[in-house]
Structures are given as C-alpha cells and as structure tokens.
Amino acid sequence: MKHRDRPLEQDDLLRPRLVDLIDMRHELVKLAALIDWEFFEREWAGFFPSGTGRPATPPRLVAGLMYLQHLHRLSDEAVVERWVENPYFQHFAGEVFFQHQPPIHPSSLSRWRDRIGDEGAEWLLTKTIEAGRSSGVVDDDSLSRVSIDTTVMEKNTAYPTDARLYEKARAKIVALAQEAGVQLRQTYARKAPLLAAQVGRYAHARQFKRMRKALRTLKGYTGRVMRDLRRQIDLIPPGTFRETVLDTLILVSRLLHQAPRGGGKIYALHEPAVDCISKGKARVRYEFGTKVSIATTINEGFVVGMRALPGNPYDGHTLAEALEQVEILTEQRPTIAVVDRGYRGHGVETTRVLISGSRRGLTPSLKALLRRRSAIEPEIGHMKTDGRLARCPLKGTRGDAIFAVLCGCGHNIRKILNHLRYLLAYLLAAITTTLSATVIIRGENQRSRPSAAA
C-alpha cells in the first residue's frame, strides 16, 4: 500500500523539538536542507500499486537511512541501531521529536531495495548530484568533463576451491532430502568433511597426486548423493519446494561437469552469477565478483555515473552505456571523457574520448586533462575503504546493480559533508580573526588616548 503523508507534529510541552536540541550548523543539518525529499515521496509512490494493506514506511525515512548506511559503511542492523542513538540521524531522516524506538525493522530496507530497484537507486544518486551542485562542491562546467574507469566489486563469497564446493553441494542436497522426507542410501556425513579437509592438507604439503585422488573421491560422493535424490524426485509433491530441489540439482550437475578452464564456471552455490575477473594486480591475481563502471568529474572526483556490468565485458564495449547513464543523471552529455588504455576500440563518436598515452593532436589544455585521468584511482580506493564497494552483500545481479549505485551515493555525500565542514570551519576562523583584530584595535585606541589628568 502507498505510504501516508506525515501528520503535522504539534508542539509538546514535555518533549522539545530536535531543532532545539541539535546544532543547526552541523553538516548533516545543512545537507538535509539541500536534498529534495518530496521527490522521493512523489516518485516512489509508483512502486506501491496496491491500495490495500498496511501503509508503507515514509520514503524520506528509507532514503535517509540508505544515505546514512553508505555514508558510514553500516549494515542494515547497524544503521537502525545508530538512528535510535543519534539525534542528527533522526533529523536527517525527517523526525521532529527524538524517538526512543527503532523506526523500522532492518529487513524493511531489503524489501524497499527490491521495490525501488536500480532505477530508484539512480534517483538517489541524482539527488546527491543536485545537492553537490547546490552546495558548490561540483561546478556545472565540470559535468561536461568526466573520467571513466572500471573496478571489481567482490561478492560476499569465500575463495572458491573444488573441495569446498563439492562438500557444500553434498551438504545442501542432504539437507533438502531431509526436509523433503526422502531417505538417501548414504549421505557421507562422516567421510566427506574429513576428506575435504584432507585435500587442503595434501595441497599444502605439495602432494598433488594424493590431492587429486582425494578430490576425485569427494566428487564421487557428491555425484552419488545427487543421483540418489534425482531418482526419488517423484516422491516430492509438486510445488515451490520441488522447484527449489530441481534447481539445486541442476546447479550441482553443472558444478560436477564444468571444465577446469573456460567461462561460465560456478564459484559459489549461493551466487552462481559471480565472475572471475583478472585485473592484472600483483597482490590479487583474481577477484570474484562483478565489474563496475564508474564515472567521476575530472576536477572534483564527484560520482556522476555508476553501473554494474555482469558477465565481465570488455571495457571498451561499456563506454557508450556509461556515457548514456551520465547524460540521464546530469541531463547533459559529456563533451570529453578521459579513459585508460583498456577502452581502445570503444566506438563512441558523440563524445571526444582521450585515451591514456595518446599524444597526437592534443592541445595543452587537453594534455592537462589527460594527466588527471589517474585521479579516479584514489576515488575508487576511498569508495572501497571508506564506503562499502569492497564487498557486496546483496544477492544476484540485481543486488549488484543496486549496491553499486548506492556506493556512489555514499561517496558523493562524504564529499558534500567535507565541503560543508570545511566551509563552516573557514567561516568560524574568519569570524574569530575579525573579532581578534577588532579587540586589538580598540585596545590600541584606548592606549593612544590622553589621560584626563594630563
């Protein structure tokens, strides 16, 4: 059901308003005034077509919690807990009086993310761009010059090994059989875990012949359990649970028949869409997640576009989509895009693309922009260390698309808050300097006046 508008809060003699408790010069208070909250109440109403049921949570509360969550690198549970403790969080989310109880259950944020999707997340990013322009963090001219690069957003999975995957697949099939009431011939509940641990010991001791033999045995255990449940699939009544069992059997069959080398491999049973991406890093040879395209302004490093790219596509083939997203979010097409050498062969003609290492036909101003290409690298690093881009906890490719955009929102908000914080410090320092100079001048004037006795 669509959300209801917040009722007008009347004054209470026993409860002071939040504006009377907090410092109105705080950066979160200033940021709350820069964001168009009515936009979410107007646009997100379309995600609730039904007119029956309990009214939805106010959109400003959910949008504010998502902003705060990615601003401070918090989980769903942590951001709700800190909301209860922090009056600035409550004011930012639209509360009038201090609340002593959590506003929602943390699982409501998951359901809201499913409702709004990647489109609603892009609206959140659009409002941060507008707030950045209003606060002076980013200039309108800077939006026409962007720097684009890709990185890997790792998935919330363990490092994939064949022994671990076979053992997890066996345990999952046995659990489904027990839940369905199917009696398996043998579950290998004692032998398989010990054998999976022994595979790791053999690999550590560099006894690869024994390791491969133990791995084949463990793979056989998983295959026997899978075939045993598949023969008795008719004992499970038709329904949703049977579909779940069939999907699991298909997934395990893919795991057992996949080749050691090649694409389309399964690296996690709970996340089959995870890609193995090699970015040429010396410290990390392979990363398991999804590729993310990031577009930032060259001068300020402000995020104006962010998109998850499942399937590990070639960087040059993603440039057109990245520029299109920037045009949608900022309502203007970038005239210059600075990229690295991985974007050669992009095929974009409407925007001038400067590739790192190019030298021909460049003016001094274009050379200066090209030297700024590497400035996007520390911005990506901040999004991974200060934000949540290092690991995505949301499920599936849809969760990757939503989470990537929200990480861009958190990065923009951190930049806006730093700007507001430094601006306030500069104003206070200027006021202090002016008062000190006034006091000194008055003291000198008093000393220079002749005394009455003289």
C-alpha positions in Angstrom: 0.0 0.0 0.0 1.1 3.6 -0.7 2.7 5.5 2.2 0.8 8.1 4.1 1.9 11.6 4.4 3.5 12.5 7.7 1.0 14.3 10.0 1.9 17.8 11.2 3.6 17.4 14.6 2.1 19.6 17.3 4.2 21.2 20.0 4.6 19.2 23.2 5.5 20.8 26.5 7.2 17.6 27.7 9.2 17.0 24.5 11.4 19.6 22.9 11.9 19.5 19.2 15.0 18.2 17.6 15.8 21.6 16.2 16.1 22.9 19.8 18.4 20.1 20.8 20.9 19.9 18.0 23.4 22.4 16.5 21.8 23.7 13.3 25.3 24.4 11.9 26.0 20.7 11.8 26.8 19.4 8.3 24.0 16.8 8.3 21.5 19.5 9.1 22.9 21.5 6.2 22.8 18.5 3.9 19.2 17.7 4.8 18.2 21.1 3.6 19.9 20.6 0.2 18.1 17.3 -0.7 14.7 17.4 -2.4 12.9 14.9 -0.2 9.5 15.5 -1.7 10.8 13.9 -5.0 11.0 10.5 -3.3 7.5 10.8 -1.8 6.2 11.7 -5.3 8.2 9.2 -7.4 8.4 6.2 -5.2 4.6 6.1 -4.8 4.5 4.3 -8.1 6.2 1.3 -6.6 3.1 0.6 -4.5 0.3 -0.1 -6.9 -2.0 -1.8 -4.4 -4.4 0.3 -2.4 -4.9 -2.2 0.4 -2.8 -3.3 3.3 -0.6 -1.5 5.8 0.7 1.9 4.7 4.4 1.9 3.6 7.2 3.5 5.6 7.7 7.2 4.8 10.1 7.5 1.8 12.2 10.1 3.4 13.0 7.8 6.3 14.1 5.0 4.0 16.1 7.3 1.7 17.8 8.9 4.7 18.7 5.5 6.2 20.2 4.4 2.8 22.2 7.5 2.6 23.5 7.2 6.2 24.1 3.5 5.7 26.5 4.0 2.8 27.9 7.2 4.3 29.2 5.5 7.4 29.7 1.9 6.0 27.0 0.4 8.1 24.8 -2.7 7.7 21.0 -2.7 7.8 21.0 -3.6 11.5 23.7 -1.1 12.5 22.2 1.9 10.8 18.9 1.3 12.5 20.6 1.0 15.9 22.6 4.2 15.4 19.5 6.0 14.2 18.0 5.5 17.7 21.1 6.9 19.4 21.9 9.8 17.1 19.6 12.9 17.0 21.3 14.2 13.9 20.4 10.9 12.1 16.8 11.3 13.2 16.6 14.9 12.0 18.2 13.9 8.7 15.5 11.2 8.2 12.7 13.7 8.8 11.8 13.2 12.5 10.6 16.2 14.5 10.9 14.8 18.1 13.6 12.5 19.4 12.5 8.9 19.1 13.5 6.1 21.5 12.4 3.1 19.5 13.7 1.9 16.1 11.6 3.3 13.2 11.5 0.1 11.2 12.8 -3.5 11.3 16.2 -3.8 9.4 14.6 -6.3 7.0 12.4 -3.4 5.7 15.4 -1.9 3.9 15.8 -5.2 2.0 12.2 -5.1 0.9 12.5 -1.4 -0.1 15.6 -2.1 -2.2 13.6 -4.8 -4.0 10.8 -2.4 -4.6 12.8 0.5 -6.0 15.3 -1.5 -7.9 18.3 0.0 -9.8 16.0 2.8 -11.2 15.1 4.1 -7.7 18.7 3.8 -6.6 19.7 6.0 -9.6 17.2 8.6 -8.4 19.1 8.6 -5.0 22.3 9.3 -6.9 20.7 12.0 -8.9 19.6 13.9 -5.8 23.2 13.7 -4.4 24.4 15.3 -7.7 21.9 18.1 -7.4 22.9 18.6 -3.7 26.5 18.8 -4.8 25.7 21.5 -7.4 23.7 23.5 -4.9 26.4 23.4 -2.2 29.1 24.3 -4.6 31.1 21.0 -4.4 30.8 20.5 -8.2 30.6 23.1 -10.9 28.1 22.8 -13.8 31.0 23.1 -16.2 32.8 20.2 -14.6 29.9 17.8 -15.5 30.9 18.0 -19.2 34.4 16.6 -18.5 34.4 13.1 -16.9 36.8 10.4 -16.1 35.6 6.8 -16.5 37.2 3.6 -15.3 36.2 0.1 -14.1 36.9 -1.8 -11.0 35.8 -5.1 -9.4 33.1 -5.2 -6.6 33.8 -8.5 -5.0 30.9 -10.7 -3.9 30.3 -11.9 -0.3 31.7 -15.3 -1.0 34.6 -17.4 0.2 37.6 -18.1 -2.0 36.4 -21.0 -4.3 38.1 -24.3 -4.1 36.8 -27.6 -5.7 36.9 -29.4 -2.3 34.8 -26.8 -0.6 32.3 -26.5 -3.4 31.8 -30.3 -3.6 31.4 -30.6 0.1 28.9 -27.7 0.3 26.9 -29.2 -2.6 26.7 -32.5 -0.9 25.6 -31.0 2.4 23.0 -28.9 0.6 21.5 -31.9 -1.2 21.4 -33.9 2.0 19.6 -31.0 3.8 17.0 -30.8 1.0 16.4 -34.5 1.1 15.9 -34.5 4.9 13.5 -31.6 4.6 11.5 -33.4 1.9 11.4 -36.6 3.9 13.4 -38.6 1.3 15.6 -41.4 2.6 19.0 -41.5 0.9 21.1 -44.6 0.6 24.2 -42.9 2.1 24.9 -39.3 3.0 28.7 -39.5 3.6 28.1 -37.2 6.5 31.3 -38.5 8.3 33.6 -39.3 5.4 33.1 -36.2 3.2 34.0 -33.4 5.6 37.2 -35.3 6.7 38.1 -35.9 3.1 37.6 -32.2 2.2 39.9 -31.1 5.0 42.5 -33.7 3.8 42.5 -32.3 0.3 43.7 -29.0 1.8 46.5 -30.7 3.7 47.7 -32.6 0.7 47.8 -29.3 -1.3 49.7 -27.6 1.5 52.3 -30.4 1.6 52.5 -30.2 -2.3 51.4 -33.9 -2.6 49.3 -33.2 -5.6 48.9 -36.8 -6.7 47.2 -37.7 -3.4 45.2 -34.4 -3.5 43.8 -35.2 -7.0 42.9 -38.7 -5.9 41.1 -37.4 -2.8 39.3 -34.8 -4.8 38.0 -37.4 -7.3 36.7 -39.4 -4.4 35.0 -36.4 -2.9 33.5 -35.6 -6.3 32.1 -39.1 -6.5 30.5 -38.8 -3.1 28.6 -35.6 -4.2 27.6 -37.2 -7.5 26.2 -40.3 -5.8 24.1 -38.2 -3.4 22.8 -36.1 -6.3 21.8 -39.1 -8.4 20.1 -40.7 -5.4 17.9 -37.7 -4.8 17.2 -37.3 -8.5 15.9 -40.9 -8.7 13.5 -40.2 -5.9 12.3 -36.8 -7.1 8.8 -38.1 -7.8 8.3 -38.6 -4.1 8.3 -34.9 -3.6 4.9 -33.4 -4.2 4.7 -30.7 -6.9 5.1 -27.2 -5.7 7.6 -24.5 -4.9 9.8 -26.7 -2.8 10.1 -29.2 -5.6 11.2 -26.5 -8.0 13.8 -25.5 -5.5 15.1 -29.1 -5.3 15.2 -29.3 -9.1 17.1 -26.0 -9.4 19.6 -27.2 -6.9 20.1 -30.5 -8.7 20.7 -28.6 -12.0 23.2 -26.3 -10.3 25.1 -29.2 -8.7 25.2 -31.1 -12.0 26.7 -28.0 -13.7 29.3 -27.9 -10.9 30.3 -31.5 -11.3 30.5 -31.3 -15.1 32.3 -28.0 -15.5 35.7 -27.9 -17.1 38.8 -26.8 -15.2 39.3 -24.0 -17.7 36.8 -21.9 -19.5 33.9 -19.4 -18.9 30.6 -19.9 -17.2 32.0 -21.6 -14.2 30.3 -21.8 -10.8 32.4 -20.2 -8.0 29.7 -20.1 -5.2 26.5 -22.1 -4.9 24.5 -19.3 -3.4 25.9 -16.8 -6.0 26.1 -18.7 -9.3 26.4 -15.4 -11.3 29.8 -14.5 -9.8 32.5 -13.8 -12.4 36.3 -14.5 -12.1 38.0 -11.2 -13.1 41.7 -10.7 -13.6 42.7 -7.0 -13.4 46.5 -7.6 -13.6 47.1 -6.7 -9.9 50.3 -8.1 -8.4 48.7 -8.5 -4.9 45.4 -10.1 -6.1 45.6 -12.2 -9.2 41.9 -13.0 -9.4 38.8 -11.3 -7.9 35.4 -12.9 -7.7 32.5 -10.6 -8.1 31.2 -8.2 -10.8 32.7 -5.4 -12.8 31.6 -1.9 -12.0 31.9 1.1 -14.3 32.5 4.4 -12.5 32.2 7.9 -14.0 33.5 10.9 -12.0 34.1 14.6 -12.7 37.8 15.2 -13.5 38.2 18.2 -11.2 36.3 17.2 -8.1 36.1 13.4 -8.3 32.3 13.6 -7.9 30.5 10.4 -9.0 28.1 11.2 -11.8 27.6 7.6 -13.0 27.9 4.1 -11.6 26.7 0.8 -13.1 27.3 -2.9 -12.5 28.4 -4.9 -15.6 27.7 -8.6 -15.2 29.5 -11.1 -17.4 32.9 -9.4 -17.3 32.6 -7.4 -20.6 35.4 -5.7 -22.4 35.9 -2.1 -21.0 35.7 -0.5 -24.5 32.2 -2.0 -25.0 30.9 -0.4 -21.9 31.8 3.2 -22.6 28.7 4.0 -24.5 26.4 2.8 -21.7 28.5 4.7 -19.1 28.2 8.0 -21.0 24.4 7.4 -21.5 23.9 7.0 -17.8 25.9 10.2 -17.1 23.6 12.0 -19.6 20.5 10.7 -17.9 21.6 11.6 -14.4 23.1 15.0 -15.1 20.8 16.0 -18.0 23.8 16.9 -20.2 26.1 14.9 -22.5 29.8 14.9 -21.5 31.9 16.5 -24.2 35.2 15.0 -23.0 35.8 11.6 -21.5 39.2 10.5 -20.2 39.9 6.8 -20.0 42.7 4.3 -19.8 44.1 2.1 -22.5 41.6 -0.6 -21.8 39.0 1.4 -23.6 40.6 1.2 -27.0 38.1 0.3 -29.7 35.2 1.9 -27.9 33.3 3.1 -31.0 31.9 6.3 -29.3 31.6 9.3 -31.7 29.4 11.8 -29.9 31.9 12.4 -27.1 35.6 13.1 -27.5 37.4 10.3 -25.8 41.0 10.9 -24.6 42.9 7.6 -24.1 45.8 7.4 -21.8 49.1 7.5 -23.7 47.7 9.5 -26.6 49.9 12.3 -27.9 48.8 13.4 -31.3 46.5 16.4 -31.9 46.3 17.4 -28.2 46.3 21.0 -27.1 48.0 21.9 -23.7 44.5 22.0 -22.0 43.7 18.5 -23.3 47.1 17.3 -22.1 46.3 18.7 -18.7 43.0 16.8 -18.6 44.7 13.6 -19.7 47.2 13.9 -16.9 44.2 14.0 -14.5 43.0 10.6 -15.6 44.7 8.7 -12.8 42.8 10.9 -10.2 39.9 8.5 -10.4 42.0 5.7 -8.9 42.1 7.2 -5.3 38.4 7.9 -5.6 37.8 4.2 -6.2 40.1 3.4 -3.3 38.1 5.7 -1.0 34.8 4.0 -2.1 36.3 0.7 -1.1 37.9 1.7 2.2 35.6 4.4 3.4 32.5 3.1 1.7 31.1 -0.4 1.0 32.3 -1.0 -2.6 34.9 -3.6 -1.5 32.3 -6.3 -0.9 28.6 -6.6 -2.0 26.3 -8.4 0.4 23.2 -8.2 -1.8 22.1 -11.2 -3.7 22.2 -11.7 -7.5 22.9 -9.4 -10.4 20.0 -7.2 -9.4 21.6 -6.7 -6.0 24.9 -5.8 -7.6 23.2 -3.1 -9.7 21.5 -1.5 -6.7 24.5 -1.8 -4.4 26.9 -0.2 -6.9 24.8 2.9 -7.3 24.3 3.3 -3.5 28.0 3.2 -3.0 28.3 6.1 -5.4 25.7 8.0 -3.3 27.7 7.4 -0.2 30.9 8.7 -1.9 29.1 11.9 -3.0 27.6 12.5 0.4 31.0 12.2 2.1 32.4 14.9 -0.3 29.5 17.2 0.3 29.8 16.9 4.1 33.6 17.5 4.0 32.9 20.6 1.9 30.3 21.9 4.4 32.5 21.1 7.4 35.5 23.0 5.9 33.2 25.8 4.9 31.9 26.2 8.5 35.5 26.0 9.9 36.6 28.7 7.5 33.7 31.0 8.5 34.4 30.5 12.2 38.1 31.1 11.7 37.3 34.3 9.7 34.9 35.5 12.4 37.4 34.8 15.1 40.1 36.6 13.2 37.9 39.6 12.7 36.9 39.8 16.4 40.5 39.5 17.5 41.5 42.3 15.1 38.7 44.4 16.5 39.8 43.9 20.1 43.4 44.7 19.3 42.4 47.9 17.5 40.2 49.0 20.4 43.0 48.3 22.9 45.4 50.4 20.8 42.9 53.2 20.6 42.4 53.3 24.3 46.2 53.4 25.0 46.7 56.2 22.5 44.0 58.5 24.1 45.5 61.1 26.5 44.5 60.7 30.1 42.0 63.1 31.8 44.6 64.2 34.4 47.0 65.3 31.6 
